Amino acid sequence: MTSTPGWAGPTAGTTHPPSDSASRIRRFTTAERWVHRTTAWLVLLCVATAGCLYVPQLAQLVGRRHLVVTVHEWSGLLTPVPLLAGLVSRALRADLSRLNRFGPHDREWLRAALRRDRTPGSRPAGKFNAGQKLYAAWIAGGLLVMLGTGLLMWFTGLAPLVWRTGATFVHDWLALAVGIVLAGHVAKALADPEARRGMRTGSVERLWARAEHPLWREPEK
């Protein structure tokens, strides 16, 4: 048997099936998982409270509009905090660097995705595939714009009325776009139990990693 490109060590060498621990590899550290989890809850809280503010049926059901507005404002303001706090983690900084790099294999992955080509080797990817990189860049930019426009709407003395009117327009429509993209992100996660397990426990099956992220080098022990 041969070794898989990008992975350390041969796949042969024993006649015994690997143990559970041997068949899994570390994908995310505890710090990375907590940053993802905390940010996800804050964003979901923003989406839920926004729904209660803009959908009349939900607004009537929940009531207490002032409280909902306060929760929405503070959850939005706190959204960047987990990531900023997590920057003390070397693993998180390394993953952010990976997400920020787009190489030739990423373009190949996108072409295969557009063709809906799922043949082995058609979608080369490192630790993060091209779709995950695009999603990360889009959601980061979108949330920053949402934060900036939200601050203009919250602190009315920061800008003239015409700016605040424009900020409200951008904030509302971008919120809808963010909600749609988040729904797609959740749908992709639901379709891949092993990816969810990796974010929940920090480790994934080695065979899954080789199939979905063949260019990702196995972490050193």
ZANUDO-519724 format. One record per residue (C-alpha): x, y, z; residue number from 0. Coordinates in nm, 2 decimals, always signed. Each point is the difference from the previous one (the first is absolute). Layout:
# ZANUDO-519724
X, Y, Z, NUM
...
END
This chain:
# ZANUDO-519724
+0.00, +0.00, +0.00, 0
+0.11, +0.36, -0.05, 1
-0.02, +0.31, +0.20, 2
-0.25, +0.28, -0.06, 3
+0.16, +0.32, -0.13, 4
+0.02, +0.26, +0.27, 5
-0.02, -0.25, +0.28, 6
+0.29, -0.12, +0.21, 7
+0.05, -0.37, +0.04, 8
-0.10, -0.30, -0.22, 9
-0.35, -0.15, +0.02, 10
+0.13, -0.35, +0.03, 11
+0.21, -0.18, +0.26, 12
-0.24, -0.18, +0.22, 13
-0.25, -0.28, -0.03, 14
-0.21, +0.12, +0.29, 15
-0.28, +0.25, -0.04, 16
+0.10, +0.34, +0.16, 17
-0.15, +0.10, +0.33, 18
-0.25, +0.28, +0.03, 19
+0.27, +0.24, +0.11, 20
+0.24, -0.11, -0.27, 21
-0.26, +0.05, -0.27, 22
-0.08, +0.36, +0.09, 23
+0.22, +0.31, -0.03, 24
-0.02, +0.34, +0.17, 25
-0.17, +0.27, -0.22, 26
-0.09, +0.28, +0.24, 27
+0.13, +0.10, +0.34, 28
-0.22, +0.08, +0.30, 29
+0.05, +0.37, -0.05, 30
-0.10, -0.02, -0.36, 31
-0.32, -0.19, +0.08, 32
-0.10, +0.25, +0.27, 33
+0.06, +0.29, -0.23, 34
-0.22, -0.16, -0.27, 35
-0.27, -0.10, +0.25, 36
-0.02, +0.33, +0.18, 37
+0.00, +0.20, -0.32, 38
-0.27, -0.23, -0.14, 39
-0.22, +0.06, +0.30, 40
+0.04, +0.37, -0.02, 41
-0.08, +0.01, -0.37, 42
-0.30, -0.23, +0.05, 43
-0.12, +0.24, +0.28, 44
+0.03, +0.29, -0.24, 45
-0.20, -0.18, -0.27, 46
-0.27, -0.11, +0.25, 47
-0.04, +0.34, +0.15, 48
+0.00, +0.16, -0.35, 49
-0.28, -0.23, -0.10, 50
-0.20, +0.11, +0.31, 51
+0.06, +0.36, -0.10, 52
-0.09, -0.02, -0.37, 53
-0.26, -0.29, -0.02, 54
-0.33, +0.13, +0.13, 55
-0.13, -0.34, +0.11, 56
+0.32, -0.06, +0.20, 57
-0.01, +0.35, +0.14, 58
-0.35, -0.05, +0.13, 59
+0.09, -0.35, +0.14, 60
+0.31, +0.12, +0.19, 61
-0.10, +0.36, +0.09, 62
+0.24, +0.20, +0.23, 63
+0.15, +0.18, -0.31, 64
+0.24, +0.21, +0.21, 65
+0.16, -0.31, +0.16, 66
+0.03, -0.17, -0.34, 67
+0.17, +0.31, -0.15, 68
+0.24, +0.01, +0.29, 69
+0.09, -0.37, -0.03, 70
+0.04, +0.05, -0.38, 71
+0.23, +0.29, +0.04, 72
+0.23, -0.15, +0.26, 73
+0.02, -0.34, -0.17, 74
+0.10, +0.17, -0.32, 75
+0.26, +0.22, +0.18, 76
+0.15, -0.31, +0.17, 77
+0.02, -0.21, -0.31, 78
+0.37, +0.08, -0.08, 79
+0.11, -0.05, +0.36, 80
+0.04, -0.38, +0.00, 81
+0.22, +0.01, -0.31, 82
+0.21, +0.29, +0.14, 83
+0.04, -0.19, +0.33, 84
+0.09, -0.32, -0.19, 85
+0.29, +0.17, -0.18, 86
+0.22, -0.10, +0.30, 87
-0.03, -0.36, -0.14, 88
+0.28, -0.08, -0.24, 89
-0.22, -0.27, -0.17, 90
-0.27, +0.25, -0.07, 91
+0.24, +0.25, -0.15, 92
+0.14, -0.28, -0.22, 93
-0.35, -0.10, -0.12, 94
-0.08, +0.37, -0.07, 95
+0.31, +0.01, -0.22, 96
-0.11, -0.31, -0.18, 97
-0.35, +0.14, -0.06, 98
+0.16, +0.32, -0.14, 99
+0.21, -0.19, -0.27, 100
-0.16, -0.09, -0.33, 101
+0.21, -0.22, -0.23, 102
-0.03, -0.18, -0.33, 103
-0.15, -0.31, +0.16, 104
-0.28, +0.22, +0.14, 105
-0.09, +0.11, -0.35, 106
+0.00, -0.36, -0.11, 107
-0.23, -0.09, +0.29, 108
-0.24, +0.28, -0.10, 109
-0.01, -0.11, -0.36, 110
-0.07, -0.36, +0.11, 111
-0.27, +0.13, +0.24, 112
-0.17, +0.20, -0.28, 113
+0.00, -0.31, -0.22, 114
-0.13, -0.21, +0.30, 115
+0.29, -0.23, -0.06, 116
+0.05, -0.23, +0.30, 117
+0.25, -0.25, -0.15, 118
+0.29, -0.08, +0.23, 119
+0.27, +0.27, -0.04, 120
-0.22, +0.25, -0.18, 121
-0.02, +0.23, +0.30, 122
+0.35, +0.05, +0.15, 123
+0.00, +0.19, +0.33, 124
+0.22, +0.07, +0.29, 125
-0.13, +0.03, +0.35, 126
-0.27, +0.23, -0.14, 127
-0.15, -0.03, -0.34, 128
-0.07, +0.29, -0.23, 129
-0.37, +0.01, +0.10, 130
+0.09, +0.04, +0.36, 131
+0.25, +0.27, -0.08, 132
-0.25, +0.20, -0.20, 133
-0.26, -0.04, +0.27, 134
+0.24, +0.11, +0.28, 135
+0.10, +0.31, -0.20, 136
-0.36, +0.09, -0.09, 137
-0.14, -0.05, +0.35, 138
+0.29, +0.20, +0.16, 139
-0.05, +0.29, -0.24, 140
-0.37, -0.01, +0.04, 141
+0.01, +0.00, +0.38, 142
+0.24, +0.29, +0.00, 143
-0.23, +0.20, -0.22, 144
-0.30, -0.10, +0.22, 145
+0.20, +0.12, +0.31, 146
+0.09, +0.33, -0.16, 147
-0.35, +0.08, -0.13, 148
-0.15, -0.12, +0.33, 149
+0.22, +0.25, +0.19, 150
-0.12, +0.28, -0.22, 151
-0.36, -0.10, +0.07, 152
+0.06, -0.04, +0.38, 153
+0.20, +0.31, +0.06, 154
-0.20, +0.26, -0.19, 155
+0.25, +0.28, +0.07, 156
+0.27, -0.17, -0.20, 157
-0.12, +0.10, -0.34, 158
-0.26, +0.22, -0.18, 159
-0.35, -0.13, -0.07, 160
+0.08, -0.08, -0.37, 161
+0.28, -0.23, +0.11, 162
-0.22, -0.17, +0.26, 163
-0.27, -0.05, -0.26, 164
+0.26, -0.17, -0.23, 165
+0.14, -0.20, +0.28, 166
-0.35, -0.13, +0.09, 167
-0.06, -0.11, -0.36, 168
+0.33, -0.18, -0.03, 169
-0.04, -0.16, +0.35, 170
-0.34, -0.13, -0.08, 171
+0.07, -0.15, -0.34, 172
+0.34, -0.14, +0.10, 173
-0.16, -0.16, +0.30, 174
-0.23, -0.19, -0.24, 175
+0.30, -0.11, -0.21, 176
+0.19, -0.11, +0.31, 177
-0.30, -0.20, +0.12, 178
-0.02, -0.18, -0.34, 179
+0.37, -0.08, +0.00, 180
-0.01, -0.12, +0.36, 181
-0.29, -0.23, -0.10, 182
+0.21, -0.14, -0.27, 183
+0.30, -0.05, +0.24, 184
-0.22, -0.19, +0.24, 185
-0.14, -0.21, -0.28, 186
+0.35, -0.10, -0.11, 187
+0.09, -0.08, +0.36, 188
-0.31, -0.22, +0.04, 189
+0.10, -0.19, -0.31, 190
+0.34, -0.08, +0.13, 191
-0.01, -0.17, +0.35, 192
+0.38, -0.05, +0.02, 193
+0.06, +0.37, -0.06, 194
-0.24, +0.08, +0.28, 195
+0.17, -0.25, +0.22, 196
+0.33, +0.16, -0.07, 197
-0.13, +0.34, +0.12, 198
-0.17, -0.16, +0.30, 199
+0.28, -0.23, +0.12, 200
+0.31, +0.14, -0.17, 201
+0.09, -0.32, -0.19, 202
-0.11, -0.16, -0.32, 203
+0.04, -0.34, -0.16, 204
+0.33, -0.03, -0.19, 205
-0.18, -0.16, -0.30, 206
-0.24, +0.29, -0.02, 207
+0.28, +0.25, +0.01, 208
+0.19, -0.18, -0.28, 209
-0.32, +0.00, -0.22, 210
-0.12, +0.35, +0.07, 211
+0.33, +0.19, +0.06, 212
+0.28, -0.20, -0.17, 213
+0.25, +0.28, +0.00, 214
-0.03, +0.06, +0.38, 215
+0.31, -0.12, +0.18, 216
-0.07, -0.22, +0.30, 217
+0.07, +0.20, +0.32, 218
+0.32, -0.10, +0.18, 219
-0.05, -0.18, +0.33, 220
END
